[in-house]
Amino acid sequence: MAPQDTTSSSARRIFMSLAGGAVLLYVVIALGYVATSPDLRLRFLLLDEGEGPISGMQIREILFETEDANGDVDPGRTSVLWGATPEKGDWLQTVDGRTIENFYDYSDVMAQLYHAGPREKKASNYPAPLEASTAGSASSGREPVEIDFFRDQDRKTILKSQLQLQSVPFSEMLMTLLWVFVQIGIFAIAALAAWYRPYDRASHLFYAMMICMLGASVGTFYWWILFTRLWLMVPFVICAALLPAVALHFFLVYPHPKRIIRRWPGVLLAGIYVIPAVSSALFLSLWMYGYWVHFQPAEVTTAFNVVEVLGWVRTTIYSYVGIATLYFLCILAALTVSFFTTRNPLEKNQVRVILGVGLVSTLMLGAALWLATFDKDQFAHGKAPVLSFLASIFFMVAYCVGIVRYKLKVINEVINRSALYYLMSFLLTVSFGLVVALMGQIIQLLGISIRSDQLVVFTSVLLVPIVIALLLRDRVQRMLDRRFFREKYQLDKALRRMNRMMDRVVEPQSVTELMLGSIVEVLNVKDASLYLRMHPGSPFKLIGAEGSELRTMQFTLDGEIEESLEREGSAQRVMAGTRSEITPVQNLLRELNAHLIHVVDLGRDGKAIVALGSKKNSGAFTAEDLTFIEALAQISNIALHGAKLHQDLSRLNDDLKLKVEKISSQERQIMMMQAELAISREEHKMTRLQAQPPQDDSLQRGAIIGNSPATIQVLQTVKKVADSTSSVLVLGESGTGKELLARVIHENSARRDKPLVSVHCAALSAGLLESELFGHVKGAFTGAHKDKIGRFEAAHGGTLFLDEIGDISLETQIKLLRVLQERKFEPVGGSRTVEVDVRLVTATHQNLERLIEEGKFREDLYYRLNVISISLPPLRERMEDIYELSLHFLEKSRKKTGKEVTGFDEAVLARLVNYPWPGNIRELENVVERAVVMADSEVIQLKDLPRVLQQHVPTSSPAYKPLPIPTASHGLLEAPRIEESNGGRWPQAKELADEQEREMLMSALTQAGGNKASAARLLGMPRSTFYSRLKKYES
């Protein structure tokens, strides 16, 4: 399956899931609303056709009882509590004091009663006994409602009555629930068929038809309850309008697309769907307009009154009933064409069944049309919904029976053993719930009233049937378990057999035969075969077969089929209607004469395909079958590896004997080379020690790497100033190691046993920096929940290192100056004076003299900090340290990543020593770490470096060799010896003449148009360095 087809299939499945979930949610909400809605048990038409200008609504049907079974009035069961009993043909005038003139009024009153809470007791003219009876009825939880009406034969006398608000009759609700449950069952079958056949358009249309039917199910029975609820009415109208169109579309493509839809698909489908779309839009527009007119004040004049709008709504409904009838006749015509043109006997049988049911349904729909024309009462509230219910159920059941019987929609793929087991368990649980609900309904029908003192006894009695029902449910559940999983002993037997096979080493052919034999026995298939491929792109070859069927000896998978099988894991053979519906995977199944193929990943690019024939009972393969095949294949894979290892063991032993002497000879050669290397390193070490100036080993260098003259000069200065208590100012560009140098100063001072506290001033705001340096007391500012000591106090007796000192505010500079002068301070918000003994080391990459001129840095603080200044040279001025630093970072990155990278290529070294390194040592460390991560070999190549270094053109080409990383056996880590060729020298900035450097700076400044920042970028150096050098020549 192509990638775009996969994406389309996934999107289609997501849409199907959302649509199905939405309609199920709608049905549940609509049923809940109907079940909890109040009902006067009076039925009306949408629009009355009275004899003259009669106000009110004519009662068309009455569904309540006035007496119980013994002929006595029972207030608990009767609907009429007081007054005259309404009769069919009476005209309703008011309900609960609200005037009823049309169907909008009645629906609105009933909706208000639905949302009304406990109402206040009204003044009543009832006689005392009736008033007490009414109060007793209200105390039982039912709300009485007063109505006014008059008889058709006597329009002058207004009759009054008090009716009991009840729920929808149980018989009507039971039929609705039955209809909905049957449709949900068929909907589930349609959803599964559409899910497992994403390429089958007929399955998708059947699923859409079930969505429309399910969405219209509740409104078909209870349209009068949903009438004034927009959020319930709109889905019902849309689903009811689309149902005939979707049904006709389905039968035009089922079981094969008809010639008319193949020739004019766009025009035909537009004609089919435009009519219901326009009809539903017209109905909803008229309905909402009438709703708007209904709520207009009496003094507001509208173009049309409510009665006229209701007449248009009724006309729209009856018109669409006629249109739906035409759609139904077209469906019968399409079925007739399918019956005479279908060649497949299985499909022909299913079409025959559906066509027969359709002809029977014609009688029911004809009866419904007769009621719509001549008996509107029965059409709206009587037999018409029942006839529609039976006709649609017959259609759907006929289609599903055809699916099950003739297997035209791969129902065996969907309704497998597990699905059937869970369905039966679900039905068992539903039955148990219905039994409990039925017990409650029986109690209500019997009119049993339970007092509070009888509650415990009644509950104890009620527990007996519930416990009996639970025991029966558990017993039936155990029967289901034994019925659906009685073949497990065969699985256990097969697994024990494979485990015994693992205990001994056997031939590969025996392992294959045992595996296929177990599959045939457990899954009850006619035949099985196993294909193996050890390398991608090579053909699958037959290595074993069980059964009498002829098998293909080998085959090759193309990219589309292999991608589909890897994604799905397996594929089953399905019956397609036309050749165009057969996918490449289904073609492969037919070529292999198989009903199932399952892919097994053997590791190391090895794959196996298990091809199985049909089951002897013609059943489908289930998810449990696939799991069993996978487990058995993995066990067999281990056994095959064991057998192969057993065969290879003797050959490997022979090969090892031949290689032992060769390995011994190589070891002797390695020992000789190691000895020569050790001697060479010692000679190299002595040469370097003689060439270097004498060093005092008493200085602890820490993490300072390098032996260039610039580095040695800095370390000598550190040795001189380390033991003093004077403040030290470290100057240098970013990334040159200023903090490391501060640590070396501390480690070589007399304060080495005391703490070294570091603060990065640029990372903190002025307020936070002051609190960080001097501490604060509880409540000094918002968030200061407790006392906190500052960094000065924490570094008492030791060293405090302030990095980026040039970024602190002037306010903080003043407080810092006082600490340096008096060695005392007060915490933020406190009055206690703290005395400290701290040696201060500061660092910056900025030009403090320029900051003083700009008024951003105090001159007196500068002199306090700059007692001793140490300038750290940038990496481009100490290029002799590149090798040693690179080796250090290489060893560090090698340990961090675990990769065995042993050196640098010659071209890499040329780039490293000729690159200007604007980021200094930090940039070098990052470059080496990245190269180690990207390296594919033991030597870092040019391609492993960042692009900026790859594109940099070296200024000299010394002869270099890849440098190995010395290990413990090679002695100490040493800087390699540098060889010069063609008189090449290290490109150090110090060796440039002053005049030449000045010309370089001025040329860059001219090219940048006087912009010093741009000139610094052109030269690849930090802005602060450019400023300091330019200032040197300007002065």
N, C-alpha and C positions, 0 to 999 in steps of 0.2 A: 504494500500500500504506500502510495507516494506521501511525502510529508504534508502537502497541502490537503490531501484527502484525510490524513490523520487529524490535522487541525480542524477541518470542517466537521469530521465525525465527533470530535471532542466538544466543539461548540454546539453541535446539534444535540448531543446528550445532555449538556448543561441546560439548554433551553427546554428540552423535554422534562428534565427533573424539576426545573422552576415552574413550568406550566402545570405539571401534574400536582406538585406540592401546593400550588396556589389554589387549584380547583378543589382539592381535598380540604384545605383549610376553609375555603368558602362554604363548602357543604356542611362542615362541622359547625361553623358559626351560624349559618342559616338555620340548621336544625335546632341548635340551642336557642336561637331567638324565637323560632316558632313554638318550641316546647314550653317556653316560659312566658309567652304572650297571653294576655287575658282574652277570654272568648265569651261573648254573650250567647253563643249557640244560635245566633240568627244569621241568615245568609241573604245577600243582596246581589243584584246585577250591577255592572259598571255604570249603566245608564238605564233608567226606567222610561218606558213609553206609556205614560199614563193617559187616561181619558180626560183631558182637560188640564187646566193649570193647577195641579195638586202639588202642594209643597211636601217635602220629606222624601223618604225612600221606602219603596214597597218591599215588605218582607217576602222573600221567595221560598224560604225553607226554614224549618225550625228543628233543632237537633237536641232539645232538652226534654226531660221527663218531669212531670208534676207529681207523680205518685210512685211509691216503691212497689215491690212485687206483691205485697198484700193489699194494695189499694189504699194505703194510708199515706198521708203526707209526711215525708221524712225531710226535715230541714237540712240534714247532712248530705242528702243526695239531690234534692229538688233544685231547680233553677229559679222558680217563681217563689219569692218569699212573701210577697204581699201584693194585693191588687189584682187587676184583671190579667188573664193569661193571654199573651199575644198569639195571634193565629196567622196562618199563611194568607197573604193578601192585605194585611194591615199596613198602615203607613206610619213609619217611625218619624217622630217630630223632634224629640230631644233625648239626649243621653247625658245623665249626670249634670243636668242643667244647661247643656250646650246644644244649640240649635243644629239640626241635621237637615241640610238642603240637598247635598249631593254626596258622591262617594268620597271626595276629598275630605269633607267634613267628618264623615264616619271614620275613615282611616286615621285622621288626625286625632280624633277623640280617643280611639283605641290605643294609639301610640302614647298619648299623654297618660292614660291609665296604666300603661306598661311601666312608665318611669315615675309614677306618682308614689309617694311614701304614705305612711299612715295618715289618714285624713282626719281633720277635726270633726267632732260630733256636731251634726247640723240640727237645727230645730226641726222637729218632726210633728206631723199631725196624726201619726199612727195611734191606734188604740194601744192601751198599756200592754195587753198580752202580746200583740204583734211587735211592739217595740222591744219587749223582753226577748222575743224569739229572734229578732234581728240582732240584738246585742249578743245573744248566744251564738249566732252564726258568725258574727264578726270576731268573737273571741276565739273561734276555731281557726282563724287565719284567713278567712275569705271576706272580701270586701263587697258589700251590696251596692248596686247601682240603680238609681231611679231612671225610668224612661217614661216618655209620653208618646201616645200613638192614638190614631183613630181608625175606625173600621171603614172599609170601602163603601159599604152600604149606608153608613151614617157618618157623614163628614163633619157634623157639628159637635158631636160629643167627644171630648178629649178623655181618653182612658189613661189611667196611671198604673204603673206596676213597679215593683222592686225586684230586680233580678240578681241572682248570685253570679259574680264573676268566676268563671271556671277556666280550665285549660282546654286545649284542643281535644276533641273526642279521641279516646284511646284507639278505637278501631281505625280511624283515619290515620293517626300517627303510626300505628302498627303497619298498615299497608305502605306508608311512605318509607318507613325504615326497611321493610322487606325489599322494596324497589331499590333503595339506595345500596343496601348490602349486596344484592345481586349485581348491580352495576359496578360496585367497587371490586367485586371478584373478577368480573369481565375486564374491568379497567386494569387490574393487576396483570392479567394474562396479556392484554394488549401492550402494557408498558414493558414487560419482560421481552416479548417478541420484538418490539421496536428497538429495545436496548441492545439485544444480541444480534440484530440484523440491521446495522446502521445504513446499509446500502439498499435496503428493501423499501421502496416508496409506498407500497401497499400497506406494510406494517405501520409506517409512520402516519398514514392517513387514517387507518383504523384506530390508532391511539388518539389522534386528534378528534375523531368522531366520538370516542368514549369520553374525552374531556368535555366536549360540548354537551353530550347527553347527561353527564354527571352534573355539570353546572346548571342545567335546566331542570333537574329532577325535583328539587324542593319547590321552586317557583311554580311548577306545573300544578301542584296540589294547593299551594298556599299563596297564590299571587295576591290575594286580597290582604294578607298580613304584611307582605313586603311592599305594598303599593306606595307608601309614603316614605320608604327608607331608600335614599339614593344609593348608598354604598352596598345595599343588597339587591336593589332592582336592576342596576346597570349590568352586573355580570350575568344575571339571569336572562335579560333581554338579548345581550350579545350572543350568549351560548345558544339560546333558543332560535335566534335568527340564522346563525351559522350552521346549525345542525343539518338541515336539508342539503345545503350546499356542500358541506364536507362529505356527507353520505354519498351524494351523487358523484363527487370527485373520486371517492374511494372506489365505487363500482365501475367507473370509467377506466381505471387502471388495474382492477382486479378481475381475474387472475393475471391478465395481460392487458397492456394499454390498447384501447380501441383505436380503430383507424382514424376516427374524427379527431381524437386528442393528439394523435401523432402528427396529423397534418396541420391542424391549427391550434396548437397548445395555448398560445398567449391569448388569442381572441376568445377561445372557448372558456378558459378559466376566468378571464375578465368578466365574461357574461354571466358565469355561474356565481361569482362572488360579489359582483357589483349590486345585484338585486338585494341580497340580505343586508349588505352594508348600508345601502340607501334606506331600506325599510327600517332597520334598527335605529339609524340616525334620525329618521322622520318620527318614529314612535317616541324616542327619548326626548326629542325637541318638543313635540306636542305635550308630552307628559310633564316635562319640567315647566313649560309655559303655563299649563293649567295649574300646576303647583304654585307658580308665582302669582297668577291671577287670584287664586284662592286666598292668599294671604294679604291681598290689597284691602285697605279700608273701604267701607261701604261708600264713602263719598268719592272715591277715586273711580273714574270711568275708564274702562279698558275697551279695546277694539272688539273683543269677543268675551262672552261670559264663560263660566266654568262648564255649563251644560253643553255649549257648542264645542268646546275643546274636547270634552269627554266623548261627544259624538264622533269627532274626527279620530280620536284614539281608538274607539271601537271599530270604525271603518278600516283603519290601518291594520288592526288585528285580524279582522275577517278577510281582508284582502290578502294578507300574508298566509293565512290558512289555505286560501285557494292556490297561492304560489307554491306552498309546500306540497300541496296535492299534485301539482304539475311535476315538481321535482321527484315525487315518489313514483309517478308514472314513468318518468325518464329512467329511474333506477330499475324498474321492472323491465323496461326496454333494453337497458344495458345488460341485465342478467340474461335476458333471452338471447341477445347477440352472443354473449359469452358461452351460453350453453351450446349453441350451434356451431361456434367457431373453435372451441377448445378441443385440442387433440389429445391432451394428457388425460387418461381415464380417471386418475385420482382427482385431478382438478375438476373434471366433468361431474364426478359424483358429488363433490362439495357444492358446485354451482347448482346442481339439480335440487339438493336439499334446501339451499337458500332461496331458490326461485319458488319452490313449493311453499315454503313458509311465507314468502312475499305475497303469493296469490291468496293465501289464507288471511294475511294481514290486510289485504285489500278490503275484505268484508268488514273488518273492524274499523278501518279508517273511513269506509263508506258510511257506516253507522254513526261515527263521530261527526261527519259532515252533515248528515241528516239532522242530528241533534243541534248543530250550530245554526241550521236554517230554520227548523220548525220547533225546537224545544230548547230555548236558550238557557233556561234554568238548569236543566240536566247537563247541558254543555259546560256551563261555568262551574257548577258545584257537584255534579252527579256522576254520570257514567262515562263521560268523555275522557277524563283523566285515566280511568281504569282501562278503557279501550286502548288509549295511547300507550299505557304501561304494558299491556299484554302484547301489542303489536311490536313495540321496540324490543321487549324481552325475547319474543320469539325470534326476531331477526338476529340479535346478538348471540343467543344460545345456539341457534343453528350454525352460525359462523364458527363459534368456539368448538361445537361438537365436530364440525368438519375438520378443524385444526387437529383435535385429539385423534379422530378416527383415521383421517387420511394423511396426517403428518405433513401438511403443506406449509406450515410455518415453524418448522423445527421445534415443536412444542416439547419434544423429548430433550432438547438442549436446555429448555427453560424450566419445565416442570420435572426436575430430576428428583431423585429419592430424597435428598436433603430438603429441597423446597417443599415437597409433598409432606415430609415429616413435620416441618415447622408449620405448614398450613393446617395440618390436622391438630397439632398441639394448640395453635391459635384458636381454631374452631372449638376445641374442647374448653379452653379458657372462656371464650365468649359464651358458650352454652352454660357454663357454671354461673357466669355473671347474669345471664338471662333468667336462670332459675331463681337466683336471689332477688332480682328485680320483680319477677313474677309473684314471688311471695309477698312483696310489698304491695303489688297491685291488687292481689287477692284481699289483703287486709283492708285496703282502701275501698274495694268494691263491697266488702261485707259491712263496711261502716263501723269497724271496731274502734271504740274510743278508749284510750288508755290513760288512766289517772296516774299521778306521780307515785302513789303508794303501790300501784300494780306494775311499775316499770321493771323492777328486779325480777319478779316472777315471770312476766311476759318475755323478758330477754332470755331467761333460762330456758323457757319452753322453745323459743325461736332458735336457740343454739343447737337443738337436737337435729332438725332437718338440715341445718347448715353443715354440721359435722358429718352427717350421713352423705351429703352431697360432696364434701371434700374427700371422704374416703372413696366414693365411687369415682371421682375424678382421678385420684392417684392410681386406682386400679386400672382404669382405662389407659392412663399414661404409661404404666408398665407394659400393658399389652401392646401399645404402639411401639415402645422401645424394642420389645422382643420381635415384633413384626418387621420393623425396618432395619434392624441391625443383627439379624440372626446369622448372617454370613461372616461375622467377624472371626469365627474360628478358622476359616480358610486363610485370612490374612495373617493370623498368629502362626499358623502352621507354615506358611511360606516364609515368614521372617525367621522362624527357628531354623528352617532348612538353610537359608542363606547365612545365618550365623554359624552353623556347623561347617559350612563351606569355608568360612573365614579361618577356622581353626587349623586347616591344613592347606598346603600349597598344591594347587591343581593346575591343569592345563587351561589356557585361555578359552579354548573351544568348549570345555566342560562348563566353565563359568557362564558363558553366553547361553548354552543350552538350558542350564538350570534356571537362569533368569527368565528367559522367554517361556519356559514351561510353567513357571510359577505365575506369570502374567496371564497365560492362557487359562490356567486352572482357576485362579482367584476371580478374574474379571469375566470369565465365561465367554471368551471371544473365540472365533473360529480359527484365527491364525495370527501370528506375530512375527516381526522381523526386526533386526537391529542393523543400522548403518553407522559407519564410523568414519570420521575425518580428523586427521591429526594436525593439518596445517590450513590456514585460511586460503581460500581460493581453490583448493584441491577438491576433487569430487568425493562424495559420500559413497563408500563401498560397502556392499553387503557382507557381513561377517557371521551372520547366523539367522536361521529362520525356523519357525515352528508352525506346522500345518501343511496343507496340501496346495495352497494357492501359489500360482507362479508369481515371482517377484522380480522387479527390476534389479539388475546386478549392481548398477551404480548410476548416480545422477549428480548434477551440479545445480546449486542454487544461485540465482541471480541476486543482485543487490536488494531489489524491492521485496522479494519473497523472504530473504534472510533477515532483513530488518523487521518485517512483520512478525516472523516467528520468534525472533529474539525479544520483541516487545510483548507479544501475547504469551509466549511459552509453549503453546499448543494450538492446534486447529482441528475442528471436527468437520466432517463432510456434511453439507446441507444440500437440499434439493432446490435448485434455482429454476425460476420460471422460464427464462430465455437465456440464450448464450451470452448476451451482453451483461447479464447479472452475474456471470461466473467470474470470480476473482482469480488472480494468478495462484493463490494458495489452494483454492478449490480445484484448479486444473492440476496442480501437483498431486493432490489427494487422488484424483481420478487416474493419473498416470501410474501412481504406485498401487492402485487398486486397494486403497486403505480408507478406513472410516475415521481414523484418528492418527495424527502424527504429533509426537511430543519431543521437544528439544531438551537435551541434557548437557549441561556445561561440565566438561571433564577437567578443566583447568589447563593452563599452558597452551591456549589456542585450540585445544582438542574439543570436539563436539560429537555427540551421538544423537541419532534420531531413532526413536522407537515408533514403528509403523504397525498399527493394529487393524485387523479386519473388523467386520461387524460383530456385535454380540449375538449369541444364539437366540436370545429372546427379543431381538430387534430393538433393544433399549438404547438410550443415549449414554455417553460417558459422563460421569459426574465429577465434581471437584474432588471427591474422595478417591476416585479412580486415578486422577492425575497425581494426587499426593502419593498414593501407593507406588505408582510407576516411578516417580522421582526418587522416593526413598530406596526402592529396589535397585534403581540404576546407580545411585551413589554407592550402595553397598557393593554392587557388582564391580563398579569402577575401582574400589579399593582392592577387591579380590583380583581383578585383572592386573593391577599394578604389582600385587604380590607375586602373581605368577610370572610376570615379565621380569621382575627383579630376581626371581629364582633362576630363570633361564640365563640372565645376564651375569649372575654371580660368578660362575666358573670362568667365563670369558674375561671378566674384570680382574679376577685373581691372576690369570695369566699375564694380562697387560701390566698389572702392578709389579709383578716380578721382573718384567723386562725394563721397567722404568726405575726400579730401585737403584741400580748401579748408576744410571744416568743422573739421578737426583743427587747421589753421593758425590759424583764427580763435580756437579755444579756447586754443591756446598763447599767443596774444597776451593774452587775458584773464587767463590764469594768471600771466603775467609782471607784469601790472599789479597783481594781487592780492598777489603776493609782495613787490613793492616797498612797497605800502601796509602790509603786515604787518611788514616790517622797520622802517619808520618808527615804527609803533605800538609795537614792542618797544623801540626805543631810547628813546622818550619814557617808557615804563613803567619802564625801567631807571633813567633819571635820577631819576624821582620816588621810587623806592625807595631809591636811594643817598642822596638828600637826607633822607629820613625816618629812615634808619638811623643809629645812632651810628657815629662814625668807627672803623674797624678797622685794625689794623696788619697789612699784607700780609706782614710778615715771619713771621707764625705759619703753620706748615704744618698745616692742618686734617685732612689725611688723609681718612678715610672718615666724618668727622663731618659730617652733613648737618643744616642748619637755621640759621635766623637769628632765632629767638625770643629775647626778653630772657633767659630762663633759659639757653638754649644759649650766648648771647654772654657771659653772666656766667661760665659754666664755662670757656669758652675763654680769657677774660681771666685767670682764676686759673691756668690751665695755663701761659700765657705767663710769668706771674710765677715759677712754681716750676720751670719746665722746666730752667733752667740750674743749679739748685742740686743738691747731692748728698744732700739730706735724703730720708728715707723718706716715701712718699706712700701714704695710705690712701684708696681710692676706695670710696664707699658708694653703694648704689643697688639698686633691685629687679632681679630677673632680667629679662634682655632689654633693658636700657637702654643697653648698649654699653660696659661697664666695660673690657673688653679693648681695644676700639678707642681708648678714652681713654688707656689705658696706652701704646699704640703712639704716639699723638700726643705724649705727654710725652717718650717716648724720641726720636722723630724731631726734636723741637725742643730737645733737650739737646746738650751737648757730647759725649755718648757716642753720637751718632747713627751713627758709623762702626763702632761695636762691636756685638756681637750683642745682640738682645733675645730672651731665653729665657722661655717661658711654661710654667707648671705648674698644672694643675687639681687642687688638693689633694683635693677631694671624690671624685675618681675613683679614688684610690689608697688602699690600706689603710695602717695606720701603719708596718708594716715596709717595704712597698714605697716609701712616700713618703720615709722616711729614706734608703733606698738611692738613690732618684731624686734627692734634693736633694744629698746629700753624697758619693755614689758608694760603691763597695765594692772590696775587693781579692779576688783569686782565692781561693776556698775559704772566704770569710766565712760562707756559708750554703749550703744545698742549692741547686744550680743555678747558683752563682757560678763559672762555668768560666773566667772571665778577669777581669782588672781592668777597671773601668768608672769613668769620671769622672762626678761629679755635675753637676747643673744649676748650682750655685754656681760651680764651677770652669769650666763651659762659658761662663758669662756674665761671666767675668773681664774687667774693663774696660768692661763694658756694663751692661745693665739686666736684672734678674730680676723677672718678674711672677708673683706667687702669687695665683691666683684662688681664691675661697671659702676664705679664710684661717681663717674661724671654724670649719671642719670638721676641723682637724688635732687630733691627740691631745695630751694634756698632756706626754707624753714628748718628742714632736717639738718642742713649744713651748719646752721647756727648751734643747734643742740649737740651735734657731733663735735664741733669745735670746743665747746665747753668741756665735754668729756675728755678730749685730748689734753686740755689745759689743766683741769682740776682732778681728773680721774674719778669723778663722782657725777651722779645724775639722780633724777627722781622719775619713777615710773609714771606712765600716762594716768592722770586722774589721782595720783597719790602725792603725799607730802613727805614720805620717808625717803631720806637721802641714802643712796647705795654707793659705796666706794668699791672700785674694782681695780685689779692689777691685770691689765690686758696688753699684749703686744699686738699692734695693729698692722695688718698687711692689706693693702688695697691694690686694685687693678682696674685698668680701663684701656679701651682701644681708641678713645677720643683724644683730641688735642686740647688739654686742659688750659694752656695759655690762651688759645683762641676763645674758649668758653669764658675765661676771665675777662677778655676784651669785650665780649658780647654781654657781660653782666649776668651770666648764667652760673658762674662758679665763683665762690669767695676766694680772694687772693690769700687772706690770712690762713684759711683752711688748707689751701694748696701748699703753702710753705710748711704747715704742720705735717702734712702727709708726705711731702717730697723730701724727707730727711735723707733717705737713701732711695735712689731710683735704679731699677734694673730694666733694661730694654730687651725684650725677647725678639730675636730676629725672625722674620717670616721664613717659611720653608724655602722660598726661592733664593734666599741668601745663605742657606745651609744645605745645598744640594748634595753635599757629600754624605748627608745622613739619610738620603732617600733609600739606599739599599738596606741599611740596618732597620730603618723604620718599616719598610715594606716587608722584610722577613719577620719582624716582630708581629705585625698585624696579620701576616699570612698564617703564622703559627697560632695566633689567637683565634682567627676565623676558622682555621682547620679544626681546632678543638671544639669550637662552638657548633659548627655544622656537622662534624663527624665525617667529613670528606677527606680522602687521602690526596690532597693537592701538594705537590712537592717543590714547585718552583715556578719561575716566570720564563716566558719565551723571550728571545732576544729582541724582537720588535716591541714587546710590552715594556721592557726595561728602557728602551730608547724613548718611548713616549713618556714614561714616568719621570725621567731625569730632564726632559726638555719641556715639560708642561709648567706653566707659571704658578699653578696652585693658588688661586685667589682665596680658597677656603682653608689653606694651610694644612696642618697635620690632621685636623678633623676630616677634611675632604679626602685626604690620602687614605685614612682608615676606612671611610665609607666606600671608596673605590675598590680597595683590596677586598673588603668583605663581600661586595657585590660580585666581584670577579670570581671569588671562591664559590659563591652560590651558583653562578651561571656556568662555571667550568664543566666541561664534559670529559676532560682528560686529567692526567696528573700534572700537567703543566698549563698555567694560565696563558691563553692565547689572546691575540689582539681583539678578536670578536667578543671576548668576555668583558671588555672594558666598556664604560659608558660611551655614548655616541660622541660627546664633546671631546673625549680623549682620542677616539678613533679618527675623528676628522682633523685633529691637531697635527700640523706638519712639524716633525722634529728638526731642530736647527743643527744637530750634529748626529753622527752615526757611529758611536763607539762599538767595538766588537764585544759582544756579550755572549754569555753562555747561560742556559737555564740553571738556576741555583736550587739545589736540594735543601730541604729543611733538615738541619742536624737534629738527630734524636739523642737519647741518653747514651747510646753506644758510640756516638760520634764526638762526644765531649761537649764543651760549652758552646753557647750560641755566639757566633762571631760574625762580624761584618765581612762580606766577601771582598776580595781584592779587586781593585778597579784597574782595568787595562785601558790604555789610551792608544788610539791608532790615528795616524796622519796628523800627529801633533795636536789632536783635539783636546780642549780644556773644558772644565765644568762651566756652564753659563751662569756665573754668579753675578748678582747685581753689584756687589762690592768691587769687582774688577773693572767695572765701567769707569771711565774717567769722569771727573765731576762735570766737565764741560759737555761731554757726550750725554750724560744723564740729564743735564739741564736742557739740552736741545731736545731730547726725547720728550720731556715733560711739556715744554713750550709748544712743540709741534702738536702734541695731542690736544693741548688747550686751544690752539688755533683751529684744529679740525672740528672741535666741539663748539666753536663759536663763543668761546669764553666761559662755557658751562663746565665748572670743575667736576661736578658729579658725572657728566657724560664723558669728560676726558679720563676720569679714573676708570670708567667702564671700558673705554677703548684700550687702555693699557692692562686691563685685567687685574687691577689692584684695588684694595679697599679704599674708600673715600678718605678715611682718616689718614692713611699712609700717604696718599697723594697730597693732601693738604700739608702734612708735616714736611715732606720733601720740597714741595713748592715754596713753602715759607722759608726753608733754609736758603734757597737760592735768591728769593726776593730780598731777604735781609742782607 
